[in-house]
Amino acid sequence: MKILCKVRLGHKMGEILLRFLIGGCVVGAFALMGEVFRTKSFAGLFGAAPSVALATLGLTILHRGHTYAAIETRSMVAGAAAFFCYATLVSAVLVRFKTHTLWTTLAVMPVWFGVALGIYELVLRRLPV
């Protein structure tokens, strides 16, 4: 994190490039761990989203401070909980009804958004900033 704090990027393109570099390094680390532990799903499961989240949080701390990053982190956790509900429902529908994957994921997507909005309305709006 000390390296990130010393890097001062003045424009959006540099920030995007830094996100790609950080995210790519984290994805690469998870892919390497997947190779070492002989499980291919490990890299795919934990590779992309956490690396983007870490890169975003690092840049948020750099540009806006720890307090703002804490608020962003709460939002990320709420989104992850909503996604878990969505993924669980999609899995249950696919197993039980043997439906087409694309149509099932699209049809159930409003659940993800609804749960995320519910968490925001019931929990996040009431938390102190």
N, CA, C and O of each residue as an XYZ file, in Angstrom:
516
protein
N       0.813     -1.186      0.000
C       0.000      0.000      0.000
C       0.863      1.259      0.000
O       0.446      2.296     -0.516
N       2.057      1.175      0.573
C       2.935      2.330      0.587
C       3.347      2.729     -0.827
O       3.532      3.910     -1.118
N       3.489      1.736     -1.698
C       3.832      2.036     -3.089
C       2.697      2.801     -3.745
O       2.931      3.760     -4.480
N       1.458      2.375     -3.479
C       0.307      3.066     -4.051
C       0.239      4.509     -3.591
O      -0.087      5.400     -4.375
N       0.544      4.744     -2.325
C       0.445      6.089     -1.791
C       1.473      7.031     -2.398
O       1.252      8.241     -2.443
N       2.585      6.496     -2.863
C       3.620      7.337     -3.440
C       3.347      7.661     -4.910
O       3.908      8.613     -5.454
N       2.486      6.868     -5.549
C       2.177      7.091     -6.956
C       1.075      8.133     -7.050
O       0.003      7.949     -6.474
N       1.314      9.198     -7.750
C       0.306     10.238     -7.949
C      -0.039     10.292     -9.432
O       0.770     10.717    -10.257
N      -1.245      9.858     -9.755
C      -1.675      9.862    -11.144
C      -2.644     11.021    -11.338
O      -3.631     11.139    -10.612
N      -2.367     11.859    -12.296
C      -3.150     13.061    -12.471
C      -4.362     12.923    -13.357
O      -5.238     13.787    -13.307
N      -4.463     11.910    -14.148
C      -5.594     11.809    -15.065
C      -6.223     10.433    -15.000
O      -5.645      9.492    -14.456
N      -7.424     10.329    -15.568
C      -8.219      9.099    -15.493
C      -7.542      7.909    -16.155
O      -7.639      6.788    -15.656
N      -6.860      8.134    -17.269
C      -6.238      7.015    -17.977
C      -5.174      6.352    -17.118
O      -5.059      5.126    -17.114
N      -4.404      7.133    -16.401
C      -3.403      6.566    -15.506
C      -4.041      5.770    -14.380
O      -3.520      4.727    -13.985
N      -5.156      6.248    -13.864
C      -5.875      5.536    -12.809
C      -6.421      4.211    -13.327
O      -6.330      3.190    -12.644
N      -6.981      4.223    -14.517
C      -7.501      2.987    -15.118
C      -6.369      2.006    -15.364
O      -6.522      0.811    -15.116
N      -5.247      2.488    -15.844
C      -4.091      1.626    -16.075
C      -3.613      1.004    -14.768
O      -3.277     -0.180    -14.732
N      -3.579      1.792    -13.699
C      -3.165      1.276    -12.398
C      -4.134      0.205    -11.904
O      -3.704     -0.799    -11.337
N      -5.431      0.407    -12.111
C      -6.420     -0.612    -11.732
C      -6.181     -1.906    -12.485
O      -6.221     -2.989    -11.900
N      -5.935     -1.797    -13.775
C      -5.675     -2.991    -14.571
C      -4.424     -3.716    -14.079
O      -4.410     -4.944    -13.989
N      -3.386     -2.966    -13.763
C      -2.147     -3.587    -13.288
C      -2.340     -4.294    -11.947
O      -1.908     -5.434    -11.775
N      -2.987     -3.620    -11.004
C      -3.231     -4.229     -9.701
C      -4.147     -5.438     -9.851
O      -3.866     -6.511     -9.317
N      -5.244     -5.256    -10.582
C      -6.172     -6.363    -10.795
C      -5.521     -7.537    -11.490
O      -5.749     -8.686    -11.113
N      -4.718     -7.265    -12.491
C      -4.028     -8.333    -13.208
C      -3.063     -9.097    -12.328
O      -2.958    -10.320    -12.427
N      -2.362     -8.383    -11.471
C      -1.436     -9.060    -10.549
C      -2.184     -9.969     -9.580
O      -1.740    -11.084     -9.308
N      -3.309     -9.502     -9.062
C      -4.071    -10.320     -8.114
C      -4.690    -11.516     -8.826
O      -4.666    -12.628     -8.299
N      -5.243    -11.301    -10.015
C      -5.801    -12.424    -10.787
C      -4.705    -13.436    -11.092
O      -4.923    -14.642    -10.982
N      -3.530    -12.949    -11.476
C      -2.401    -13.837    -11.745
C      -1.993    -14.642    -10.515
O      -1.664    -15.823    -10.620
N      -2.017    -14.002     -9.358
C      -1.669    -14.708     -8.113
C      -2.674    -15.823     -7.824
O      -2.288    -16.924     -7.432
N      -3.966    -15.534     -8.019
C      -4.975    -16.570     -7.797
C      -4.857    -17.683     -8.833
O      -5.057    -18.853     -8.506
N      -4.537    -17.339    -10.066
C      -4.355    -18.369    -11.093
C      -3.164    -19.259    -10.745
O      -3.215    -20.475    -10.930
N      -2.100    -18.651    -10.242
C      -0.939    -19.419     -9.823
C      -1.282    -20.348     -8.662
O      -0.853    -21.502     -8.633
N      -2.052    -19.842     -7.716
C      -2.491    -20.688     -6.606
C      -3.371    -21.827     -7.106
O      -3.299    -22.945     -6.595
N      -4.200    -21.540     -8.106
C      -5.024    -22.592     -8.694
C      -4.183    -23.671     -9.344
O      -4.524    -24.852     -9.271
N      -3.088    -23.282     -9.979
C      -2.180    -24.266    -10.577
C      -1.473    -25.091     -9.510
O      -1.333    -26.307     -9.642
N      -1.032    -24.423     -8.462
C      -0.303    -25.113     -7.401
C      -1.214    -26.112     -6.687
O      -0.796    -27.234     -6.402
N      -2.460    -25.713     -6.396
C      -3.379    -26.575     -5.659
C      -4.218    -27.460     -6.572
O      -5.090    -28.185     -6.093
N      -3.974    -27.415     -7.860
C      -4.617    -28.272     -8.862
C      -6.129    -28.113     -8.948
O      -6.830    -29.072     -9.273
N      -6.629    -26.951     -8.671
C      -8.057    -26.713     -8.843
C      -8.243    -25.505     -9.753
O      -7.891    -24.383     -9.387
N      -8.786    -25.734    -10.911
C      -8.931    -24.670    -11.902
C     -10.026    -23.679    -11.521
O      -9.947    -22.506    -11.885
N     -11.034    -24.127    -10.801
C     -12.140    -23.231    -10.454
C     -11.716    -22.192     -9.416
O     -12.348    -21.142     -9.299
N     -10.659    -22.475     -8.669
C     -10.196    -21.549     -7.645
C      -9.825    -20.201     -8.249
O     -10.198    -19.153     -7.721
N      -9.103    -20.232     -9.335
C      -8.664    -18.986     -9.975
C      -9.856    -18.215    -10.525
O      -9.933    -16.995    -10.377
N     -10.780    -18.918    -11.155
C     -11.940    -18.240    -11.722
C     -12.894    -17.725    -10.667
O     -13.490    -16.659    -10.826
N     -13.040    -18.475     -9.593
C     -13.988    -18.113     -8.552
C     -13.555    -16.871     -7.791
O     -14.368    -15.988     -7.520
N     -12.283    -16.803     -7.449
C     -11.801    -15.708     -6.622
C     -10.941    -14.706     -7.381
O     -10.394    -13.789     -6.768
N     -10.806    -14.851     -8.689
C      -9.867    -14.027     -9.422
C     -10.316    -12.623     -9.734
O      -9.674    -11.661     -9.311
N     -11.384    -12.484    -10.452
C     -11.714    -11.190    -11.042
C     -12.295    -10.183    -10.053
O     -11.717     -9.111     -9.874
N     -13.394    -10.488     -9.421
C     -14.077     -9.495     -8.588
C     -13.225     -9.001     -7.418
O     -13.135     -7.789     -7.217
N     -12.605     -9.876     -6.646
C     -11.792     -9.349     -5.549
C     -10.620     -8.495     -6.021
O     -10.252     -7.530     -5.351
N     -10.033     -8.838     -7.160
C      -8.899     -8.046     -7.621
C      -9.339     -6.652     -8.043
O      -8.635     -5.674     -7.792
N     -10.494     -6.557     -8.681
C     -11.021     -5.243     -9.060
C     -11.387     -4.461     -7.801
O     -11.134     -3.259     -7.715
N     -11.981     -5.146     -6.827
C     -12.351     -4.474     -5.580
C     -11.116     -3.953     -4.848
O     -11.121     -2.828     -4.348
N     -10.065     -4.761     -4.784
C      -8.842     -4.316     -4.111
C      -8.203     -3.138     -4.826
O      -7.743     -2.191     -4.187
N      -8.175     -3.195     -6.136
C      -7.605     -2.078     -6.893
C      -8.423     -0.808     -6.677
O      -7.870      0.276     -6.491
N      -9.741     -0.955     -6.704
C     -10.613      0.194     -6.494
C     -10.447      0.760     -5.096
O     -10.380      1.978     -4.924
N     -10.380     -0.104     -4.096
C     -10.207      0.381     -2.727
C      -8.866      1.071     -2.539
O      -8.779      2.097     -1.865
N      -7.824      0.511     -3.130
C      -6.519      1.161     -3.027
C      -6.521      2.558     -3.613
O      -5.981      3.491     -3.019
N      -7.128      2.699     -4.776
C      -7.198      4.021     -5.399
C      -8.142      4.957     -4.648
O      -7.905      6.163     -4.583
N      -9.206      4.403     -4.085
C     -10.132      5.224     -3.303
C      -9.443      5.764     -2.061
O      -9.601      6.937     -1.724
N      -8.684      4.925     -1.383
C      -7.937      5.390     -0.208
C      -6.933      6.461     -0.609
O      -6.761      7.458      0.093
N      -6.277      6.250     -1.736
C      -5.281      7.203     -2.216
C      -5.905      8.564     -2.527
O      -5.336      9.599     -2.179
N      -7.062      8.571     -3.175
C      -7.659      9.820     -3.649
C      -8.653     10.441     -2.675
O      -8.773     11.665     -2.618
N      -9.368      9.620     -1.907
C     -10.450     10.166     -1.087
C     -10.325      9.889      0.396
O     -11.066     10.468      1.191
N      -9.411      9.023      0.791
C      -9.196      8.774      2.216
C      -9.878      7.510      2.725
O     -10.663      6.868      2.027
N      -9.541      7.175      3.984
C     -10.010      5.933      4.588
C     -11.517      5.940      4.863
O     -12.175      4.912      4.705
N     -12.061      7.068      5.266
C     -13.488      7.129      5.597
C     -14.344      6.834      4.378
O     -15.286      6.046      4.455
N     -14.028      7.450      3.272
C     -14.777      7.214      2.039
C     -14.611      5.764      1.587
O     -15.569      5.154      1.114
N     -13.420      5.214      1.725
C     -13.177      3.820      1.344
C     -13.979      2.863      2.224
O     -14.431      1.822      1.746
N     -14.161      3.197      3.497
C     -14.956      2.356      4.390
C     -16.416      2.315      3.924
O     -17.057      1.265      3.973
N     -16.928      3.443      3.479
C     -18.305      3.490      2.963
C     -18.407      2.659      1.689
O     -19.374      1.921      1.501
N     -17.412      2.777      0.816
C     -17.401      1.973     -0.407
C     -17.327      0.481     -0.094
O     -17.957     -0.330     -0.773
N     -16.564      0.121      0.927
C     -16.425     -1.281      1.306
C     -17.748     -1.836      1.810
O     -18.101     -2.971      1.490
N     -18.484     -1.056      2.591
C     -19.811     -1.504      3.039
C     -20.715     -1.772      1.848
O     -21.470     -2.744      1.843
N     -20.640     -0.920      0.846
C     -21.458     -1.115     -0.353
C     -21.049     -2.382     -1.097
O     -21.903     -3.109     -1.605
N     -19.747     -2.646     -1.163
C     -19.264     -3.863     -1.823
C     -19.753     -5.116     -1.103
O     -20.136     -6.096     -1.742
N     -19.739     -5.082      0.223
C     -20.209     -6.230      1.005
C     -21.706     -6.440      0.787
O     -22.157     -7.578      0.654
N     -22.473     -5.363      0.749
C     -23.910     -5.480      0.493
C     -24.165     -6.056     -0.902
O     -25.038     -6.907     -1.072
N     -23.410     -5.596     -1.893
C     -23.542     -6.134     -3.243
C     -23.180     -7.603     -3.315
O     -23.813     -8.366     -4.045
N     -22.165     -8.007     -2.562
C     -21.765     -9.410     -2.534
C     -22.845    -10.273     -1.889
O     -23.101    -11.386     -2.347
N     -23.478     -9.774     -0.835
C     -24.568    -10.516     -0.193
C     -25.745    -10.660     -1.155
O     -26.360    -11.723     -1.232
N     -26.055     -9.596     -1.886
C     -27.136     -9.659     -2.865
C     -26.794    -10.640     -3.981
O     -27.656    -11.395     -4.431
N     -25.547    -10.632     -4.426
C     -25.125    -11.575     -5.457
C     -25.210    -13.016     -4.955
O     -25.580    -13.910     -5.716
N     -24.875    -13.252     -3.696
C     -24.980    -14.595     -3.130
C     -26.425    -15.092     -3.197
O     -26.671    -16.242     -3.560
N     -27.375    -14.231     -2.850
C     -28.793    -14.607     -2.938
C     -29.170    -14.927     -4.383
O     -29.862    -15.910     -4.647
N     -28.717    -14.102     -5.305
C     -28.981    -14.314     -6.731
C     -28.388    -15.635     -7.210
O     -29.073    -16.417     -7.869
N     -27.138    -15.888     -6.889
C     -26.461    -17.106     -7.342
C     -27.110    -18.350     -6.747
O     -27.231    -19.372     -7.421
N     -27.526    -18.265     -5.485
C     -28.198    -19.391     -4.847
C     -29.521    -19.691     -5.537
O     -29.840    -20.854     -5.788
N     -30.288    -18.658     -5.843
C     -31.574    -18.853     -6.525
C     -31.376    -19.389     -7.933
O     -32.100    -20.293     -8.352
N     -30.417    -18.854     -8.669
C     -30.138    -19.352    -10.024
C     -29.768    -20.827     -9.976
O     -30.255    -21.626    -10.775
N     -28.912    -21.176     -9.043
C     -28.503    -22.570     -8.915
C     -29.688    -23.479     -8.608
O     -29.819    -24.554     -9.194
N     -30.541    -23.052     -7.700
C     -31.709    -23.856     -7.339
C     -32.658    -24.022     -8.521
O     -33.171    -25.117     -8.752
N     -32.893    -22.958     -9.263
C     -33.786    -23.027    -10.425
C     -33.198    -23.938    -11.505
O     -33.911    -24.747    -12.097
N     -31.906    -23.803    -11.753
C     -31.271    -24.642    -12.770
C     -31.323    -26.121    -12.407
O     -31.572    -26.962    -13.271
N     -31.093    -26.442    -11.156
C     -31.099    -27.841    -10.728
C     -32.510    -28.408    -10.731
O     -32.734    -29.528    -11.191
N     -33.454    -27.638    -10.222
C     -34.811    -28.159    -10.083
C     -35.571    -28.231    -11.397
O     -36.232    -29.231    -11.676
N     -35.484    -27.174    -12.212
C     -36.317    -27.099    -13.407
C     -35.576    -27.396    -14.706
O     -36.201    -27.478    -15.763
N     -34.252    -27.558    -14.646
C     -33.439    -27.871    -15.830
C     -33.677    -26.870    -16.970
O     -33.834    -27.255    -18.129
N     -33.700    -25.605    -16.623
C     -33.943    -24.554    -17.612
C     -32.642    -24.152    -18.301
O     -31.555    -24.564    -17.898
N     -32.775    -23.347    -19.338
C     -31.614    -22.850    -20.079
C     -30.872    -21.832    -19.204
O     -31.498    -20.961    -18.600
N     -29.572    -21.938    -19.137
C     -28.763    -21.121    -18.237
C     -28.878    -19.626    -18.530
O     -29.076    -18.828    -17.613
N     -28.758    -19.248    -19.786
C     -28.814    -17.826    -20.132
C     -30.131    -17.201    -19.714
O     -30.150    -16.131    -19.106
N     -31.233    -17.866    -20.036
C     -32.547    -17.304    -19.722
C     -32.794    -17.279    -18.222
O     -33.422    -16.352    -17.710
N     -32.310    -18.282    -17.524
C     -32.490    -18.313    -16.068
C     -31.718    -17.178    -15.404
O     -32.253    -16.480    -14.543
N     -30.472    -16.996    -15.801
C     -29.678    -15.924    -15.187
C     -30.262    -14.554    -15.474
O     -30.244    -13.674    -14.613
N     -30.779    -14.368    -16.676
C     -31.396    -13.082    -17.013
C     -32.720    -12.878    -16.284
O     -33.010    -11.778    -15.813
N     -33.518    -13.933    -16.191
C     -34.832    -13.816    -15.553
C     -34.725    -13.567    -14.049
O     -35.573    -12.887    -13.472
N     -33.702    -14.107    -13.421
C     -33.552    -13.980    -11.969
C     -32.743    -12.733    -11.586
O     -32.657    -12.406    -10.402
N     -32.161    -12.045    -12.542
C     -31.342    -10.873    -12.247
C     -32.077     -9.784    -11.452
O     -31.445     -9.125    -10.626
N     -33.363     -9.567    -11.661
C     -34.050     -8.579    -10.808
C     -33.990     -8.914     -9.312
O     -34.088     -8.018     -8.474
N     -33.829    -10.192     -8.977
C     -33.679    -10.564     -7.567
C     -32.406     -9.951     -7.001
O     -32.403     -9.422     -5.889
N     -31.328    -10.026     -7.767
C     -30.053     -9.437     -7.337
C     -30.231     -7.953     -7.049
O     -29.839     -7.458     -5.992
N     -30.828     -7.253     -8.007
C     -31.028     -5.815     -7.839
C     -31.983     -5.506     -6.700
O     -31.780     -4.547     -5.955
N     -33.028     -6.319     -6.563
C     -33.994     -6.110     -5.488
C     -33.384     -6.319     -4.113
O     -33.626     -5.531     -3.199
N     -32.604     -7.364     -3.962
C     -31.949     -7.620     -2.669
C     -30.946     -6.514     -2.367
O     -30.863     -6.046     -1.231
N     -30.192     -6.096     -3.365
C     -29.220     -5.013     -3.158
C     -29.930     -3.725     -2.738
O     -29.480     -3.036     -1.823
N     -31.032     -3.404     -3.402
C     -31.791     -2.205     -3.046
C     -32.383     -2.344     -1.649
O     -32.400     -1.381     -0.882
N     -32.867     -3.537     -1.315
C     -33.402     -3.773      0.025
C     -32.352     -3.607      1.106
O     -32.619     -3.001      2.143
N     -31.164     -4.137      0.874
C     -30.076     -3.972      1.845
C     -29.721     -2.499      1.996
O     -29.471     -2.018      3.101
N     -29.703     -1.798      0.880
C     -29.404     -0.360      0.943
C     -30.457      0.376      1.765
O     -30.125      1.156      2.658
N     -31.725      0.126      1.458
C     -32.806      0.844      2.132
C     -32.916      0.477      3.610
O     -33.143      1.349      4.449
N     -32.757     -0.801      3.933
C     -32.972     -1.255      5.307
C     -31.741     -1.128      6.194
O     -31.870     -0.999      7.411
N     -30.548     -1.163      5.601
C     -29.334     -1.186      6.426
C     -28.432      0.011      6.144
O     -28.152      0.805      7.043
N     -27.981      0.141      4.915
C     -26.920      1.119      4.608
C     -27.360      2.571      4.800
O     -26.559      3.400      5.232
N     -28.600      2.890      4.492
C     -29.051      4.269      4.649
C     -29.117      4.681      6.109
O     -29.040      5.867      6.428
N     -29.259      3.709      6.993
C     -29.397      3.998      8.418
C     -28.044      4.053      9.138
O     -27.979      4.485     10.289
N     -26.991      3.629      8.490
C     -25.669      3.651      9.117
C     -25.095      5.068      9.103
O     -25.313      5.820      8.152
N     -24.369      5.428     10.148
C     -23.719      6.745     10.130
C     -22.607      6.789      9.103
O     -21.962      5.780      8.816
N     -22.396      7.953      8.563
C     -21.358      8.129      7.547
C     -20.042      8.405      8.188
O     -19.042      8.583      7.493
